[in-house]
Amino acid sequence: MVVPPTFSDLGKVAKDVFNKGFSIGSNKLTVKTKTSSGISLSPSFELKNDNLVAAFETSGSPAPGFTLKEKWCSGNVTKTNVIVEDKLAKGLKLDLEVVVNSGTGKKTAVAKTAYKTDGFNGTFDANLDLAGPTLLATAVSEYSGVQGGAKVGFDTEKSKLTENTLALGYTNNDLTFVGFIKDLSVFEGMVHHKVCPDTEVAAVLSYNKGNNACAFNFGTKYTLDKDTSLRMKVDCGGNTTLSCTHKVKPWLEATFSNSLNAKTMSGVNHGISLEANL
């Protein structure tokens, strides 16, 4: 059984080269632990722009197929998810997400539906706005490594499309390519190649027909050993970011990142991230 990725995960291996393992402009501590009864607890603290942001996330499964998640942040915003999976039908997942801002009194809710089976993976989300919900649907199909997908957003209140994206890609053991066409004006392609077990390279090229802007990003990851990995990414503006992740202890991982503009040798920035899995 081959289940394709969700639309948001198309090209994920390439995205991870650019997005994972970097901590720029902030210092972050994340702790993850799980009780003997299976309840996950994860407090986190992030110092960014002289502001400390704290969050606490917990999740557990009261019964097979049911999951409850709760997240609170120091902005006094709570997010609750009630998830039911593989109960009504095999491969069907239902998720009700409720966000409450105690400071402003604002409340929002989103009903999320996902279904996956051999050769197909689709989602359908609707925010429960009485004025008129916004609908978001995605679908991905795969055959012999060739993947095709679409994403459509529709605002029922204004009766207009808010988003439409088409995707076409190909993946095998060491090569992944995917191209996107967004609103018939933005074209984006990303490629990922696993050169060898220790080395990965990725590139992203995008073109905006509206303003004729073109952007190119290149990234790589090199695994020194089982405990240490190095990452680097650079964009067409010369902004370069270097990162080193080291497993200090079996339960503690540290990431050190630095960035600068290679053209002007200015704009130096750094960040430290610690993640503890207890």
N, C-alpha and C positions, 0 to 999 in steps of 0.2 A: 504494500500500500504506500503510494507516494502522495503525501499531502503538501501542496505548495505553501509557501509562506503567505502571511497576510500582506495586503498592499503596502502597509507601512514598513514591512520588513524586506521588501524587494531591495536588493543591493545592500543588505545589512552588513555583510562582511566588509564591504568597502567603506560604509559609513562608520563602522567601528574603528577602523584605522584612524579616522579623523576625530572621532568623538570620545573614544574611550582612552583612559590612561593619561589625561591631561587635566591639570588643575591650575588655571591661570587667573590671577587677580583675586584669589581667595584662599583661605586656609580652612580646611574642612576635616572634621572628625566624624566618622560613622561607626557605630557599634551594632553588630547583628548577633542575636542569640535566640535560642529556642528552648522552651521548657520541656520537661519530660512528657507533658500532656500534648505536645505538638503546637503550642502557641508561640508564634514568632514575635519578637520584640526588637525594634530598631530605632534607638534615639540617634539624632545627628545634630551637629553644631557647625555652622559656617560663618566665618568672619570675612565680610566683604565690604569694602568701602567704609571701614570703621563701624559697620553695623553687624551685630551678632544675630543670626537667625537660627532658631532652634526648632526641631521637629521631632515628633514621636509617632512611630507607626507600629501598629500591631495587627496581626491576622491569625485566624484559627479556623478550624473546620469542626463545627459542632456535630456533623453527621456526614457520612460519605456523600460526595457530590455537592455539598454546601460549604461555602467559604464566606467568612465575615472579615472585612478589613476596615480599619479605622486609622485615620491620620490627622494629627493636630500639629499646627505650626504656631510660632510665637506671634504671628499676626492675628491670632485668635480666630483662625479659619479651620474648620473641621471638614473632613471628607470621609464619607461612609460608603462602602461598597457591599452589596449583598449579591453573591454570585451563586448561581445554580448551574451545574455542568453535567451533561450526559444523563439527565433525569428524564426529561420529556422525550428525547431522542438521542441516539448515539451521535456524538460530534456537535451537538447543539449546546451553546453556552449563553446564559442570560445573566445580565449584570445591571443592577440598578444602582446608580451613583448619585449621592445627594451631598451637596456642598453648602455649608452654612457659615456665613460670616457674622460672628456675634457682634462685631463692632458696628457694622452698618445695618444688620438685620436682613441682609440680602440672602435669599435661598434659591438654589438652582438644582435641577434634577435632570439626569440623562438616562434614558433606557437604552442599553446596548445589547445587541444580539450578534452572535457569531456562529457560523456553521462551517464545519470542515469535513471533507470526505475525500476519497481517492480522486486526485486530479482537480480538486476544487477547494477554495477557501474564500468565504465571503463574510462581510459584516454589514450591519445596518444599525445606525444610531439615530436617536431622536431626542432632542432636548424638550422637556415637558413644559413648554412655555404656552400659557393659555392664549396669548395674543396670536400665536401661530408658531408651531415648532419648526426648527431647522432640521432637515433630514440629511443624513450623510450615509451613502452606500458605497461599498467597495466589493470587488470581485477579482479573483485571480485564478487562472487555470494553467495547468502545466502538462506537457506531454513530451517525453523523451528529452528532458532538459530545457525545452523551450517554454518560456513563461510569458503569459499575456495577462494584462490586468487593466482595470478602469476604476476611477474614483469620481463620484458625482455628489455634489452638495446642492440642496434646494431649499430656499427660504419660502415657506408656505405663506407667511404674512405678506411678503412683497411679490410673491409668485414669480420668482426669478432664480436662475442658476447662480450659485455662489462659488462653485468650483467645478471644474471638469478636467481630469487628467487621464491620459492614456499611457500605458507602459508596455514595453516589449523587452524581453531579456533572454539570456541563455546562461546556464550554469552546468559545470561538470566538476570533476574532482579538484582541479587546481585553478580554474578560471571561471570568473563570474562577470557578466556584462549586463547592464540594464539601461534602457533609454526611456526618458519621460518627455511627454508633450503636455504642457500645462496651459490651459486656456488658449490654446492655439497660438501662443505668443512667446512662451518660454520653453526652450529646448535644453535638456540636460542629459548627459551620459556619464555613467560611472563604470569603472572597470577595476577588478581586483584579481591579482595573480599571486598564488602561493608558490614562490620561486623554489623553495625547499622547505623542509619541516621547520626551519628556524627563521625564515625570512618571508615577509609579506610586503607587497607594494600595491598601492591603490592610486587612482587618479579620477578627478571629477572635472568635467568640462561643461560649461553652461553658456547659453546665448539668449539674450532678450531681444526679440524682434522690435519691441516698442522703442527702445532707446539705443539699439545696436551695441549694447554692452556685452562683453565677453569676459568670462572668468575661468581660470584654470587653477586647480589645487592638486598638489602631489603629496602623498604621505607614505611612510614605510614603518614597519615594525620589525625589530630584530630581537630574538630571544637568545640571551647570552647563555643562560643555564636554566634549571628548573625554578630558580628563585628570582631571577633578574631579567628584565626586558627593557629595551630602549625603543623610543618612538620619536619620529620627526615628521613635521608637516610644514609645507611652505605654499604660499599662494602667489598669484601673479603680481601682487603689490610688493613682494619681497618680505612679507611678514613671516617669520620663521619661528617655530615652536619646537623645543626639545624637551623630552621627558624621560625620566628613569623611574621604573617601578621595581621595588625590591621587597621580597617577602622576608621581613626581619625575623619573625617567628612563624610557626605553622598557622597561628591565629591572627597575625598582625601583618598588614601590607601597607607600605609607605610609597607615595608617589611625589617626586620632586620635578617641577616644571619651570622652564624659563622661556621667555619669548622676546624677540627684538625685531626691528626692521633691518634686514640685511643690506638694504640699499643705503640707508643713512646711518646705520649702526646706532640707532636711537630707539626710544620707546621700550626700554628694558622693563620687563614685568616678570613676576614669579608667583608661584603658589605651591602649597604643600597640602597633601591629602593623606589622611590616615584612615584605614578601614580595619576594624577588629571583628573577627568572626569567632564568637565564644560558644 
